[in-house]
């Protein structure tokens, strides 16, 4: 999302006030922002795994992989998905044991 101040600043910096055409600097900046978001999401995914929130980790890793194109992040997302599924299965099993399903 763009902020109003950013648009006004950019227009003021442009001699003709036309900011519709993307520049090479815009593309470089967008690339940097994508890489930064990918890095932040990968780190947040690691923290989510540590907290046992595997669904959040999968979502962050998938988005990080899409942003960066890094194949290793796709593999990390797949591993986190296995952990998520195992966690769900364990919780179901624990609930069945508490209910006395195996007496």
NUKEBA-872514 format. One record per residue: residue in one letter; residue number from 1; x, y, z of N, C-alpha, C in turn. Coordinates in steps of 0.2 Angstrom, whole numbers. Layout:
% residues N
<rec><finu>A</finu><drenfi>NUM</drenfi><n_px>X</n_px><n_py>Y</n_py><n_pz>Z</n_pz><ca_px>X</ca_px><ca_py>Y</ca_py><ca_pz>Z</ca_pz><c_px>X</c_px><c_py>Y</c_py><c_pz>Z</c_pz></rec>
...
END
This chain:
% residues 103
<rec><finu>X</finu><drenfi>1</drenfi><n_px>4</n_px><n_py>-6</n_py><n_pz>0</n_pz><ca_px>0</ca_px><ca_py>0</ca_py><ca_pz>0</ca_pz><c_px>4</c_px><c_py>6</c_py><c_pz>0</c_pz></rec>
<rec><finu>X</finu><drenfi>2</drenfi><n_px>3</n_px><n_py>11</n_py><n_pz>-4</n_pz><ca_px>7</ca_px><ca_py>17</ca_py><ca_pz>-4</ca_pz><c_px>4</c_px><c_py>22</c_py><c_pz>1</c_pz></rec>
<rec><finu>X</finu><drenfi>3</drenfi><n_px>8</n_px><n_py>26</n_py><n_pz>3</n_pz><ca_px>6</ca_px><ca_py>31</ca_py><ca_pz>8</ca_pz><c_px>6</c_px><c_py>38</c_py><c_pz>4</c_pz></rec>
<rec><finu>X</finu><drenfi>4</drenfi><n_px>1</n_px><n_py>42</n_py><n_pz>6</n_pz><ca_px>0</ca_px><ca_py>48</ca_py><ca_pz>3</ca_pz><c_px>7</c_px><c_py>52</c_py><c_pz>2</c_pz></rec>
<rec><finu>X</finu><drenfi>5</drenfi><n_px>10</n_px><n_py>53</n_py><n_pz>8</n_pz><ca_px>16</ca_px><ca_py>57</ca_py><ca_pz>8</ca_pz><c_px>21</c_px><c_py>54</c_py><c_pz>2</c_pz></rec>
<rec><finu>X</finu><drenfi>6</drenfi><n_px>22</n_px><n_py>48</n_py><n_pz>2</n_pz><ca_px>26</ca_px><ca_py>45</ca_py><ca_pz>-3</ca_pz><c_px>24</c_px><c_py>47</c_py><c_pz>-10</c_pz></rec>
<rec><finu>X</finu><drenfi>7</drenfi><n_px>18</n_px><n_py>47</n_py><n_pz>-12</n_pz><ca_px>16</ca_px><ca_py>49</ca_py><ca_pz>-19</ca_pz><c_px>18</c_px><c_py>56</c_py><c_pz>-20</c_pz></rec>
<rec><finu>X</finu><drenfi>8</drenfi><n_px>16</n_px><n_py>60</n_py><n_pz>-15</n_pz><ca_px>18</ca_px><ca_py>67</ca_py><ca_pz>-16</ca_pz><c_px>25</c_px><c_py>69</c_py><c_pz>-16</c_pz></rec>
<rec><finu>X</finu><drenfi>9</drenfi><n_px>29</n_px><n_py>65</n_py><n_pz>-12</n_pz><ca_px>36</ca_px><ca_py>66</ca_py><ca_pz>-13</ca_pz><c_px>39</c_px><c_py>64</c_py><c_pz>-20</c_pz></rec>
<rec><finu>X</finu><drenfi>10</drenfi><n_px>36</n_px><n_py>59</n_py><n_pz>-22</n_pz><ca_px>39</ca_px><ca_py>56</ca_py><ca_pz>-29</ca_pz><c_px>37</c_px><c_py>61</c_py><c_pz>-34</c_pz></rec>
<rec><finu>X</finu><drenfi>11</drenfi><n_px>31</n_px><n_py>64</n_py><n_pz>-34</n_pz><ca_px>28</ca_px><ca_py>68</ca_py><ca_pz>-39</ca_pz><c_px>33</c_px><c_py>75</c_py><c_pz>-39</c_pz></rec>
<rec><finu>X</finu><drenfi>12</drenfi><n_px>34</n_px><n_py>77</n_py><n_pz>-33</n_pz><ca_px>38</ca_px><ca_py>83</ca_py><ca_pz>-32</ca_pz><c_px>45</c_px><c_py>82</c_py><c_pz>-35</c_pz></rec>
<rec><finu>X</finu><drenfi>13</drenfi><n_px>48</n_px><n_py>76</n_py><n_pz>-34</n_pz><ca_px>55</ca_px><ca_py>74</ca_py><ca_pz>-37</ca_pz><c_px>55</c_px><c_py>74</c_py><c_pz>-44</c_pz></rec>
<rec><finu>X</finu><drenfi>14</drenfi><n_px>49</n_px><n_py>72</n_py><n_pz>-47</n_pz><ca_px>49</ca_px><ca_py>71</ca_py><ca_pz>-54</ca_pz><c_px>48</c_px><c_py>78</c_py><c_pz>-58</c_pz></rec>
<rec><finu>X</finu><drenfi>15</drenfi><n_px>52</n_px><n_py>80</n_py><n_pz>-63</n_pz><ca_px>51</ca_px><ca_py>86</ca_py><ca_pz>-66</ca_pz><c_px>44</c_px><c_py>87</c_py><c_pz>-69</c_pz></rec>
<rec><finu>X</finu><drenfi>16</drenfi><n_px>41</n_px><n_py>82</n_py><n_pz>-72</n_pz><ca_px>35</ca_px><ca_py>83</ca_py><ca_pz>-75</ca_pz><c_px>29</c_px><c_py>81</c_py><c_pz>-71</c_pz></rec>
<rec><finu>X</finu><drenfi>17</drenfi><n_px>30</n_px><n_py>79</n_py><n_pz>-65</n_pz><ca_px>25</ca_px><ca_py>77</ca_py><ca_pz>-60</ca_pz><c_px>22</c_px><c_py>70</c_py><c_pz>-62</c_pz></rec>
<rec><finu>X</finu><drenfi>18</drenfi><n_px>25</n_px><n_py>66</n_py><n_pz>-67</n_pz><ca_px>22</ca_px><ca_py>60</ca_py><ca_pz>-70</ca_pz><c_px>25</c_px><c_py>54</c_py><c_pz>-66</c_pz></rec>
<rec><finu>X</finu><drenfi>19</drenfi><n_px>22</n_px><n_py>51</n_py><n_pz>-62</n_pz><ca_px>25</ca_px><ca_py>45</ca_py><ca_pz>-59</ca_pz><c_px>22</c_px><c_py>39</c_py><c_pz>-61</c_pz></rec>
<rec><finu>X</finu><drenfi>20</drenfi><n_px>19</n_px><n_py>39</n_py><n_pz>-67</n_pz><ca_px>15</ca_px><ca_py>32</ca_py><ca_pz>-69</ca_pz><c_px>20</c_px><c_py>27</c_py><c_pz>-72</c_pz></rec>
<rec><finu>X</finu><drenfi>21</drenfi><n_px>26</n_px><n_py>30</n_py><n_pz>-75</n_pz><ca_px>31</ca_px><ca_py>25</ca_py><ca_pz>-78</ca_pz><c_px>36</c_px><c_py>23</c_py><c_pz>-73</c_pz></rec>
<rec><finu>X</finu><drenfi>22</drenfi><n_px>36</n_px><n_py>16</n_py><n_pz>-72</n_pz><ca_px>41</ca_px><ca_py>13</ca_py><ca_pz>-67</ca_pz><c_px>48</c_px><c_py>14</c_py><c_pz>-70</c_pz></rec>
<rec><finu>X</finu><drenfi>23</drenfi><n_px>52</n_px><n_py>16</n_py><n_pz>-65</n_pz><ca_px>59</ca_px><ca_py>17</ca_py><ca_pz>-67</ca_pz><c_px>64</c_px><c_py>11</c_py><c_pz>-65</c_pz></rec>
<rec><finu>X</finu><drenfi>24</drenfi><n_px>70</n_px><n_py>11</n_py><n_pz>-67</n_pz><ca_px>74</ca_px><ca_py>6</ca_py><ca_pz>-65</ca_pz><c_px>75</c_px><c_py>6</c_py><c_pz>-57</c_pz></rec>
<rec><finu>X</finu><drenfi>25</drenfi><n_px>75</n_px><n_py>12</n_py><n_pz>-54</n_pz><ca_px>76</ca_px><ca_py>12</ca_py><ca_pz>-47</ca_pz><c_px>70</c_px><c_py>9</c_py><c_pz>-44</c_pz></rec>
<rec><finu>X</finu><drenfi>26</drenfi><n_px>64</n_px><n_py>10</n_py><n_pz>-47</n_pz><ca_px>58</ca_px><ca_py>7</ca_py><ca_pz>-44</ca_pz><c_px>59</c_px><c_py>0</c_py><c_pz>-44</c_pz></rec>
<rec><finu>X</finu><drenfi>27</drenfi><n_px>61</n_px><n_py>-3</n_py><n_pz>-49</n_pz><ca_px>62</ca_px><ca_py>-10</ca_py><ca_pz>-50</ca_pz><c_px>67</c_px><c_py>-13</c_py><c_pz>-45</c_pz></rec>
<rec><finu>X</finu><drenfi>28</drenfi><n_px>72</n_px><n_py>-9</n_py><n_pz>-44</n_pz><ca_px>78</ca_px><ca_py>-11</ca_py><ca_pz>-39</ca_pz><c_px>75</c_px><c_py>-11</c_py><c_pz>-32</c_pz></rec>
<rec><finu>X</finu><drenfi>29</drenfi><n_px>71</n_px><n_py>-6</n_py><n_pz>-31</n_pz><ca_px>68</ca_px><ca_py>-5</ca_py><ca_pz>-24</ca_pz><c_px>63</c_px><c_py>-11</c_py><c_pz>-23</c_pz></rec>
<rec><finu>X</finu><drenfi>30</drenfi><n_px>59</n_px><n_py>-13</n_py><n_pz>-28</n_pz><ca_px>54</ca_px><ca_py>-18</ca_py><ca_pz>-27</ca_pz><c_px>57</c_px><c_py>-25</c_py><c_pz>-26</c_pz></rec>
<rec><finu>X</finu><drenfi>31</drenfi><n_px>63</n_px><n_py>-26</n_py><n_pz>-30</n_pz><ca_px>67</ca_px><ca_py>-32</ca_py><ca_pz>-29</ca_pz><c_px>69</c_px><c_py>-33</c_py><c_pz>-22</c_pz></rec>
<rec><finu>X</finu><drenfi>32</drenfi><n_px>72</n_px><n_py>-27</n_py><n_pz>-19</n_pz><ca_px>75</ca_px><ca_py>-27</ca_py><ca_pz>-12</ca_pz><c_px>69</c_px><c_py>-28</c_py><c_pz>-7</c_pz></rec>
<rec><finu>X</finu><drenfi>33</drenfi><n_px>63</n_px><n_py>-25</n_py><n_pz>-8</n_pz><ca_px>58</ca_px><ca_py>-26</ca_py><ca_pz>-4</ca_pz><c_px>55</c_px><c_py>-34</c_py><c_pz>-4</c_pz></rec>
<rec><finu>X</finu><drenfi>34</drenfi><n_px>55</n_px><n_py>-37</n_py><n_pz>-10</n_pz><ca_px>53</ca_px><ca_py>-44</ca_py><ca_pz>-10</ca_pz><c_px>58</c_px><c_py>-48</c_py><c_pz>-7</c_pz></rec>
<rec><finu>X</finu><drenfi>35</drenfi><n_px>65</n_px><n_py>-47</n_py><n_pz>-8</n_pz><ca_px>70</ca_px><ca_py>-51</ca_py><ca_pz>-4</ca_pz><c_px>69</c_px><c_py>-50</c_py><c_pz>4</c_pz></rec>
<rec><finu>X</finu><drenfi>36</drenfi><n_px>68</n_px><n_py>-44</n_py><n_pz>6</n_pz><ca_px>67</ca_px><ca_py>-42</ca_py><ca_pz>13</ca_pz><c_px>61</c_px><c_py>-46</c_py><c_pz>16</c_pz></rec>
<rec><finu>X</finu><drenfi>37</drenfi><n_px>55</n_px><n_py>-46</n_py><n_pz>12</n_pz><ca_px>49</ca_px><ca_py>-49</ca_py><ca_pz>14</ca_pz><c_px>51</c_px><c_py>-56</c_py><c_pz>15</c_pz></rec>
<rec><finu>X</finu><drenfi>38</drenfi><n_px>54</n_px><n_py>-59</n_py><n_pz>10</n_pz><ca_px>55</ca_px><ca_py>-66</ca_py><ca_pz>10</ca_pz><c_px>60</c_px><c_py>-68</c_py><c_pz>16</c_pz></rec>
<rec><finu>X</finu><drenfi>39</drenfi><n_px>65</n_px><n_py>-64</n_py><n_pz>18</n_pz><ca_px>69</ca_px><ca_py>-66</ca_py><ca_pz>23</ca_pz><c_px>65</c_px><c_py>-65</c_py><c_pz>30</c_pz></rec>
<rec><finu>X</finu><drenfi>40</drenfi><n_px>61</n_px><n_py>-60</n_py><n_pz>30</n_pz><ca_px>57</ca_px><ca_py>-59</ca_py><ca_pz>37</ca_pz><c_px>52</c_px><c_py>-65</c_py><c_pz>37</c_pz></rec>
<rec><finu>X</finu><drenfi>41</drenfi><n_px>49</n_px><n_py>-67</n_py><n_pz>32</n_pz><ca_px>44</ca_px><ca_py>-72</ca_py><ca_pz>32</ca_pz><c_px>47</c_px><c_py>-79</c_py><c_pz>34</c_pz></rec>
<rec><finu>X</finu><drenfi>42</drenfi><n_px>53</n_px><n_py>-80</n_py><n_pz>32</n_pz><ca_px>57</ca_px><ca_py>-86</ca_py><ca_pz>33</ca_pz><c_px>59</c_px><c_py>-86</c_py><c_pz>41</c_pz></rec>
<rec><finu>X</finu><drenfi>43</drenfi><n_px>61</n_px><n_py>-81</n_py><n_pz>43</n_pz><ca_px>63</ca_px><ca_py>-80</ca_py><ca_pz>50</ca_pz><c_px>57</c_px><c_py>-81</c_py><c_pz>55</c_pz></rec>
<rec><finu>X</finu><drenfi>44</drenfi><n_px>51</n_px><n_py>-78</n_py><n_pz>53</n_pz><ca_px>45</ca_px><ca_py>-79</ca_py><ca_pz>56</ca_pz><c_px>43</c_px><c_py>-86</c_py><c_pz>56</c_pz></rec>
<rec><finu>X</finu><drenfi>45</drenfi><n_px>44</n_px><n_py>-89</n_py><n_pz>51</n_pz><ca_px>42</ca_px><ca_py>-96</ca_py><ca_pz>50</ca_pz><c_px>46</c_px><c_py>-101</c_py><c_pz>55</c_pz></rec>
<rec><finu>X</finu><drenfi>46</drenfi><n_px>52</n_px><n_py>-99</n_py><n_pz>56</n_pz><ca_px>56</ca_px><ca_py>-103</ca_py><ca_pz>61</ca_pz><c_px>54</c_px><c_py>-102</c_py><c_pz>68</c_pz></rec>
<rec><finu>X</finu><drenfi>47</drenfi><n_px>52</n_px><n_py>-96</n_py><n_pz>69</n_pz><ca_px>49</ca_px><ca_py>-94</ca_py><ca_pz>76</ca_pz><c_px>42</c_px><c_py>-98</c_py><c_pz>77</c_pz></rec>
<rec><finu>X</finu><drenfi>48</drenfi><n_px>38</n_px><n_py>-98</n_py><n_pz>72</n_pz><ca_px>32</ca_px><ca_py>-101</ca_py><ca_pz>72</ca_pz><c_px>33</c_px><c_py>-109</c_py><c_pz>73</c_pz></rec>
<rec><finu>X</finu><drenfi>49</drenfi><n_px>38</n_px><n_py>-112</n_py><n_pz>70</n_pz><ca_px>39</ca_px><ca_py>-119</ca_py><ca_pz>71</ca_pz><c_px>41</c_px><c_py>-120</c_py><c_pz>79</c_pz></rec>
<rec><finu>X</finu><drenfi>50</drenfi><n_px>45</n_px><n_py>-115</n_py><n_pz>81</n_pz><ca_px>47</ca_px><ca_py>-116</ca_py><ca_pz>88</ca_pz><c_px>42</c_px><c_py>-115</c_py><c_pz>93</c_pz></rec>
<rec><finu>X</finu><drenfi>51</drenfi><n_px>37</n_px><n_py>-112</n_py><n_pz>91</n_pz><ca_px>31</ca_px><ca_py>-111</ca_py><ca_pz>95</ca_pz><c_px>25</c_px><c_py>-116</c_py><c_pz>94</c_pz></rec>
<rec><finu>X</finu><drenfi>52</drenfi><n_px>27</n_px><n_py>-121</n_py><n_pz>89</n_pz><ca_px>22</ca_px><ca_py>-126</ca_py><ca_pz>87</ca_pz><c_px>16</c_px><c_py>-124</c_py><c_pz>83</c_pz></rec>
<rec><finu>X</finu><drenfi>53</drenfi><n_px>17</n_px><n_py>-118</n_py><n_pz>80</n_pz><ca_px>12</ca_px><ca_py>-116</ca_py><ca_pz>75</ca_pz><c_px>14</c_px><c_py>-117</c_py><c_pz>68</c_pz></rec>
<rec><finu>X</finu><drenfi>54</drenfi><n_px>13</n_px><n_py>-123</n_py><n_pz>66</n_pz><ca_px>16</ca_px><ca_py>-126</ca_py><ca_pz>60</ca_pz><c_px>12</c_px><c_py>-123</c_py><c_pz>54</c_pz></rec>
<rec><finu>X</finu><drenfi>55</drenfi><n_px>5</n_px><n_py>-122</n_py><n_pz>55</n_pz><ca_px>1</ca_px><ca_py>-119</ca_py><ca_pz>50</ca_pz><c_px>4</c_px><c_py>-112</c_py><c_pz>48</c_pz></rec>
<rec><finu>X</finu><drenfi>56</drenfi><n_px>5</n_px><n_py>-108</n_py><n_pz>52</n_pz><ca_px>8</ca_px><ca_py>-102</ca_py><ca_pz>51</ca_pz><c_px>15</c_px><c_py>-102</c_py><c_pz>48</c_pz></rec>
<rec><finu>X</finu><drenfi>57</drenfi><n_px>19</n_px><n_py>-107</n_py><n_pz>50</n_pz><ca_px>25</ca_px><ca_py>-108</ca_py><ca_pz>47</ca_pz><c_px>25</c_px><c_py>-110</c_py><c_pz>40</c_pz></rec>
<rec><finu>X</finu><drenfi>58</drenfi><n_px>20</n_px><n_py>-114</n_py><n_pz>38</n_pz><ca_px>19</ca_px><ca_py>-117</ca_py><ca_pz>31</ca_pz><c_px>17</c_px><c_py>-111</c_py><c_pz>27</c_pz></rec>
<rec><finu>X</finu><drenfi>59</drenfi><n_px>12</n_px><n_py>-107</n_py><n_pz>29</n_pz><ca_px>10</ca_px><ca_py>-101</ca_py><ca_pz>25</ca_pz><c_px>16</c_px><c_py>-96</c_py><c_pz>24</c_pz></rec>
<rec><finu>X</finu><drenfi>60</drenfi><n_px>20</n_px><n_py>-95</n_py><n_pz>29</n_pz><ca_px>25</ca_px><ca_py>-90</ca_py><ca_pz>28</ca_pz><c_px>31</c_px><c_py>-93</c_py><c_pz>24</c_pz></rec>
<rec><finu>X</finu><drenfi>61</drenfi><n_px>32</n_px><n_py>-99</n_py><n_pz>24</n_pz><ca_px>37</ca_px><ca_py>-102</ca_py><ca_pz>20</ca_pz><c_px>35</c_px><c_py>-102</c_py><c_pz>13</c_pz></rec>
<rec><finu>X</finu><drenfi>62</drenfi><n_px>29</n_px><n_py>-104</n_py><n_pz>12</n_pz><ca_px>26</ca_px><ca_py>-104</ca_py><ca_pz>5</ca_pz><c_px>27</c_px><c_py>-97</c_py><c_pz>2</c_pz></rec>
<rec><finu>X</finu><drenfi>63</drenfi><n_px>25</n_px><n_py>-92</n_py><n_pz>5</n_pz><ca_px>25</ca_px><ca_py>-85</ca_py><ca_pz>3</ca_pz><c_px>33</c_px><c_py>-83</c_py><c_pz>2</c_pz></rec>
<rec><finu>X</finu><drenfi>64</drenfi><n_px>37</n_px><n_py>-85</n_py><n_pz>6</n_pz><ca_px>44</ca_px><ca_py>-83</ca_py><ca_pz>6</ca_pz><c_px>47</c_px><c_py>-86</c_py><c_pz>-1</c_pz></rec>
<rec><finu>X</finu><drenfi>65</drenfi><n_px>45</n_px><n_py>-93</n_py><n_pz>-2</n_pz><ca_px>48</ca_px><ca_py>-96</ca_py><ca_pz>-8</ca_pz><c_px>45</c_px><c_py>-93</c_py><c_pz>-14</c_pz></rec>
<rec><finu>X</finu><drenfi>66</drenfi><n_px>39</n_px><n_py>-91</n_py><n_pz>-14</n_pz><ca_px>36</ca_px><ca_py>-88</ca_py><ca_pz>-20</ca_pz><c_px>39</c_px><c_py>-81</c_py><c_pz>-21</c_pz></rec>
<rec><finu>X</finu><drenfi>67</drenfi><n_px>41</n_px><n_py>-77</n_py><n_pz>-16</n_pz><ca_px>44</ca_px><ca_py>-71</ca_py><ca_pz>-17</ca_pz><c_px>51</c_px><c_py>-71</c_py><c_pz>-19</c_pz></rec>
<rec><finu>X</finu><drenfi>68</drenfi><n_px>55</n_px><n_py>-76</n_py><n_pz>-17</n_pz><ca_px>62</ca_px><ca_py>-77</ca_py><ca_pz>-18</ca_pz><c_px>64</c_px><c_py>-82</c_py><c_pz>-24</c_pz></rec>
<rec><finu>X</finu><drenfi>69</drenfi><n_px>59</n_px><n_py>-87</n_py><n_pz>-25</n_pz><ca_px>61</ca_px><ca_py>-92</ca_py><ca_pz>-30</ca_pz><c_px>66</c_px><c_py>-97</c_py><c_pz>-27</c_pz></rec>
<rec><finu>X</finu><drenfi>70</drenfi><n_px>67</n_px><n_py>-97</n_py><n_pz>-21</n_pz><ca_px>72</ca_px><ca_py>-101</ca_py><ca_pz>-17</ca_pz><c_px>69</c_px><c_py>-108</c_py><c_pz>-16</c_pz></rec>
<rec><finu>X</finu><drenfi>71</drenfi><n_px>72</n_px><n_py>-113</n_py><n_pz>-20</n_pz><ca_px>69</ca_px><ca_py>-120</ca_py><ca_pz>-19</ca_pz><c_px>70</c_px><c_py>-123</c_py><c_pz>-12</c_pz></rec>
<rec><finu>X</finu><drenfi>72</drenfi><n_px>75</n_px><n_py>-121</n_py><n_pz>-8</n_pz><ca_px>76</ca_px><ca_py>-123</ca_py><ca_pz>-2</ca_pz><c_px>70</c_px><c_py>-121</c_py><c_pz>3</c_pz></rec>
<rec><finu>X</finu><drenfi>73</drenfi><n_px>67</n_px><n_py>-115</n_py><n_pz>1</n_pz><ca_px>61</ca_px><ca_py>-113</ca_py><ca_pz>5</ca_pz><c_px>55</c_px><c_py>-117</c_py><c_pz>4</c_pz></rec>
<rec><finu>X</finu><drenfi>74</drenfi><n_px>55</n_px><n_py>-120</n_py><n_pz>-2</n_pz><ca_px>49</ca_px><ca_py>-124</ca_py><ca_pz>-4</ca_pz><c_px>50</c_px><c_py>-131</c_py><c_pz>-1</c_pz></rec>
<rec><finu>X</finu><drenfi>75</drenfi><n_px>56</n_px><n_py>-133</n_py><n_pz>0</n_pz><ca_px>57</ca_px><ca_py>-139</ca_py><ca_pz>4</ca_pz><c_px>56</c_px><c_py>-138</c_py><c_pz>11</c_pz></rec>
<rec><finu>X</finu><drenfi>76</drenfi><n_px>58</n_px><n_py>-133</n_py><n_pz>14</n_pz><ca_px>56</ca_px><ca_py>-131</ca_py><ca_pz>21</ca_pz><c_px>49</c_px><c_py>-131</c_py><c_pz>22</c_pz></rec>
<rec><finu>X</finu><drenfi>77</drenfi><n_px>45</n_px><n_py>-128</n_py><n_pz>17</n_pz><ca_px>38</ca_px><ca_py>-128</ca_py><ca_pz>18</ca_pz><c_px>35</c_px><c_py>-135</c_py><c_pz>18</c_pz></rec>
<rec><finu>X</finu><drenfi>78</drenfi><n_px>37</n_px><n_py>-139</n_py><n_pz>14</n_pz><ca_px>35</ca_px><ca_py>-146</ca_py><ca_pz>14</ca_pz><c_px>36</c_px><c_py>-150</c_py><c_pz>20</c_pz></rec>
<rec><finu>X</finu><drenfi>79</drenfi><n_px>42</n_px><n_py>-148</n_py><n_pz>23</n_pz><ca_px>44</ca_px><ca_py>-151</ca_py><ca_pz>30</ca_pz><c_px>39</c_px><c_py>-149</c_py><c_pz>35</c_pz></rec>
<rec><finu>X</finu><drenfi>80</drenfi><n_px>38</n_px><n_py>-142</n_py><n_pz>35</n_pz><ca_px>34</ca_px><ca_py>-139</ca_py><ca_pz>40</ca_pz><c_px>26</c_px><c_py>-142</c_py><c_pz>39</c_pz></rec>
<rec><finu>X</finu><drenfi>81</drenfi><n_px>24</n_px><n_py>-143</n_py><n_pz>33</n_pz><ca_px>18</ca_px><ca_py>-146</ca_py><ca_pz>32</ca_pz><c_px>17</c_px><c_py>-153</c_py><c_pz>35</c_pz></rec>
<rec><finu>X</finu><drenfi>82</drenfi><n_px>23</n_px><n_py>-157</n_py><n_pz>35</n_pz><ca_px>23</ca_px><ca_py>-164</ca_py><ca_pz>38</ca_pz><c_px>22</c_px><c_py>-163</c_py><c_pz>45</c_pz></rec>
<rec><finu>X</finu><drenfi>83</drenfi><n_px>26</n_px><n_py>-158</n_py><n_pz>48</n_pz><ca_px>25</ca_px><ca_py>-157</ca_py><ca_pz>55</ca_pz><c_px>18</c_px><c_py>-155</c_py><c_pz>57</c_pz></rec>
<rec><finu>X</finu><drenfi>84</drenfi><n_px>15</n_px><n_py>-150</n_py><n_pz>53</n_pz><ca_px>8</ca_px><ca_py>-148</ca_py><ca_pz>54</ca_pz><c_px>3</c_px><c_py>-154</c_py><c_pz>54</c_pz></rec>
<rec><finu>X</finu><drenfi>85</drenfi><n_px>4</n_px><n_py>-158</n_py><n_pz>49</n_pz><ca_px>-1</ca_px><ca_py>-164</ca_py><ca_pz>49</ca_pz><c_px>1</c_px><c_py>-169</c_py><c_pz>55</c_pz></rec>
<rec><finu>X</finu><drenfi>86</drenfi><n_px>7</n_px><n_py>-170</n_py><n_pz>57</n_pz><ca_px>8</ca_px><ca_py>-174</ca_py><ca_pz>62</ca_pz><c_px>5</c_px><c_py>-171</c_py><c_pz>69</c_pz></rec>
<rec><finu>X</finu><drenfi>87</drenfi><n_px>6</n_px><n_py>-165</n_py><n_pz>69</n_pz><ca_px>3</ca_px><ca_py>-162</ca_py><ca_pz>75</ca_pz><c_px>-4</c_px><c_py>-162</c_py><c_pz>76</c_pz></rec>
<rec><finu>X</finu><drenfi>88</drenfi><n_px>-8</n_px><n_py>-162</n_py><n_pz>70</n_pz><ca_px>-15</ca_px><ca_py>-162</ca_py><ca_pz>70</ca_pz><c_px>-17</c_px><c_py>-170</c_py><c_pz>72</c_pz></rec>
<rec><finu>X</finu><drenfi>89</drenfi><n_px>-13</n_px><n_py>-174</n_py><n_pz>69</n_pz><ca_px>-15</ca_px><ca_py>-181</ca_py><ca_pz>70</ca_pz><c_px>-13</c_px><c_py>-183</c_py><c_pz>78</c_pz></rec>
<rec><finu>X</finu><drenfi>90</drenfi><n_px>-8</n_px><n_py>-180</n_py><n_pz>81</n_pz><ca_px>-7</ca_px><ca_py>-181</ca_py><ca_pz>88</ca_pz><c_px>-12</c_px><c_py>-179</c_py><c_pz>92</c_pz></rec>
<rec><finu>X</finu><drenfi>91</drenfi><n_px>-14</n_px><n_py>-173</n_py><n_pz>91</n_pz><ca_px>-20</ca_px><ca_py>-169</ca_py><ca_pz>95</ca_pz><c_px>-26</c_px><c_py>-173</c_py><c_pz>94</c_pz></rec>
<rec><finu>X</finu><drenfi>92</drenfi><n_px>-28</n_px><n_py>-176</n_py><n_pz>88</n_pz><ca_px>-34</ca_px><ca_py>-180</ca_py><ca_pz>88</ca_pz><c_px>-33</c_px><c_py>-187</c_py><c_pz>92</c_pz></rec>
<rec><finu>X</finu><drenfi>93</drenfi><n_px>-27</n_px><n_py>-190</n_py><n_pz>91</n_pz><ca_px>-26</ca_px><ca_py>-196</ca_py><ca_pz>95</ca_pz><c_px>-26</c_px><c_py>-194</c_py><c_pz>103</c_pz></rec>
<rec><finu>X</finu><drenfi>94</drenfi><n_px>-23</n_px><n_py>-189</n_py><n_pz>105</n_pz><ca_px>-23</ca_px><ca_py>-187</ca_py><ca_pz>112</ca_pz><c_px>-31</c_px><c_py>-186</c_py><c_pz>114</c_pz></rec>
<rec><finu>X</finu><drenfi>95</drenfi><n_px>-35</n_px><n_py>-183</n_py><n_pz>110</n_pz><ca_px>-42</ca_px><ca_py>-182</ca_py><ca_pz>112</ca_pz><c_px>-45</c_px><c_py>-188</c_py><c_pz>112</c_pz></rec>
<rec><finu>X</finu><drenfi>96</drenfi><n_px>-44</n_px><n_py>-193</n_py><n_pz>108</n_pz><ca_px>-47</ca_px><ca_py>-200</ca_py><ca_pz>108</ca_pz><c_px>-45</c_px><c_py>-203</c_py><c_pz>115</c_pz></rec>
<rec><finu>X</finu><drenfi>97</drenfi><n_px>-39</n_px><n_py>-203</n_py><n_pz>117</n_pz><ca_px>-37</ca_px><ca_py>-206</ca_py><ca_pz>123</ca_pz><c_px>-40</c_px><c_py>-203</c_py><c_pz>129</c_pz></rec>
<rec><finu>X</finu><drenfi>98</drenfi><n_px>-41</n_px><n_py>-196</n_py><n_pz>129</n_pz><ca_px>-44</ca_px><ca_py>-193</ca_py><ca_pz>135</ca_pz><c_px>-51</c_px><c_py>-195</c_py><c_pz>135</c_pz></rec>
<rec><finu>X</finu><drenfi>99</drenfi><n_px>-55</n_px><n_py>-196</n_py><n_pz>129</n_pz><ca_px>-62</ca_px><ca_py>-198</ca_py><ca_pz>129</ca_pz><c_px>-63</c_px><c_py>-206</c_py><c_pz>131</c_pz></rec>
<rec><finu>X</finu><drenfi>100</drenfi><n_px>-57</n_px><n_py>-209</n_py><n_pz>131</n_pz><ca_px>-58</ca_px><ca_py>-216</ca_py><ca_pz>133</ca_pz><c_px>-59</c_px><c_py>-221</c_py><c_pz>127</c_pz></rec>
<rec><finu>X</finu><drenfi>101</drenfi><n_px>-57</n_px><n_py>-219</n_py><n_pz>121</n_pz><ca_px>-59</ca_px><ca_py>-223</ca_py><ca_pz>115</ca_pz><c_px>-55</c_px><c_py>-229</c_py><c_pz>115</c_pz></rec>
<rec><finu>X</finu><drenfi>102</drenfi><n_px>-50</n_px><n_py>-230</n_py><n_pz>119</n_pz><ca_px>-45</ca_px><ca_py>-236</ca_py><ca_pz>118</ca_pz><c_px>-45</c_px><c_py>-240</c_py><c_pz>125</c_pz></rec>
<rec><finu>X</finu><drenfi>103</drenfi><n_px>-51</n_px><n_py>-240</n_py><n_pz>128</n_pz><ca_px>-51</ca_px><ca_py>-244</ca_py><ca_pz>135</ca_pz><c_px>-54</c_px><c_py>-251</c_py><c_pz>133</c_pz></rec>
END
